[in-house]
Amino acid sequence: MKFRKYLRGSGRVLAFVFIASVIWLLFDIAALRISIINDVMALDVTDRPRDPRAVGQFGQPARVPRDKELESQRRWSEGFFNVFLSEQIPIDRAIPDTRPQICSENLVHDDLPSTSVIFCFVDEVWSTLLRSVHSVLNRSPPHLLKEIILVDDCSTKDYLKEQLDVYMSQFPKVQIIRLKERQGLIRARIAGAAAATGEVLTFLDSHVECNVGWLEPLLERVYLDHKKVVCPVIEVISDKDMSYMLVDNFQRGVFRWPLVFGWIKGVFFFFLHRCPVMAGGLFSIDKSYFYELGAYDPGLDVWGGENMEISFKIWMCGGEIEIIPCSRVGHIFRGDNPYKFPKDRVKTVERNLARVAEVWLDDYKELFYGHGYHHLPYINCYLLLKMFFCGFQYC
Ligand SMILES: [Mn+2]
């Protein structure tokens, strides 16, 4: 009864405004919770329970038994890491969730673009190729993973032919493209991108393990701005004992003359970092932006320099390169390439770098040549390439 006296005159107006505001607020919250954002999913699917005693389980270091030491040494050169141990480790092993605490509480939009994950390989070791693919299948939200494209750059190993076809036929999302001639990483990636149907291209090396929650933070950044090109934090899988090691010092990708990639220490560990150049092995890029940039220069051979080329184009054509601390992918850093370069390795990389310098560095190319490279006259004609990339206004 007492309450009624407040609902007369101006009290009635105030009560109406109050109730309307509460309803408005509830609608707002509901809209945000239901249709716009949700938590990053902590997916880690396996077919059967994991054996906690399996070799290398939970990313623990594995040991070679005494009587197998010779065999393990002998097989090192198959991949320039411990191929013997890699074979003992389950292909869907668990690894520690190394993200900063706050990452699992992050919210992402629920209408993120889908991605095609592209692995290019030549003579990759069977166990690491499978572990790379399974880590994507098991730890990516299915609705965001459009497909996985394996581009076989004319491998010579038999197990990468029919055996791989048969194995991958269990997974409808995986398709294999086979190049008839050795094309090198750059043209293999162009072939993979051409076959991709997802809205975002995600390029990965074929000896990686994607960690829990790796994909959504990458796609969220591309969703917010389609010119952001994003890289996960690259963690280390030991080439010797295959243990998964957390990276707790944050680094940013840079280059030194003459266009040598390197890392410098970042400031804050858990903030994303903008980088002048990316390492190049692992990143996501909006597919339409990739083509707006003119994809990769197909005249770059085998390997090397393509990370500089795409990085320069990204920054010169209105984009940004970021490393996303909440996205983590382990990678085996190998001491050497297990495959052969059709021509001399050093000459191939030098030629690629000179080509990038000629096309993209303008007056700064003198700095490149001043650090030990000689002018390669035949490259000049490729200056024409610039005309095709992102119009004259930026380039
Ligand atoms: Mn690699």
Boltz pocket constraint, residues with backbone or C-beta under 6 A from the ligand:
constraints:
  - pocket:
      binder: B
      contacts: [[A, 205], [A, 206], [A, 207], [A, 281], [A, 331], [A, 332], [A, 333], [A, 334]]
      max_distance: 6.0
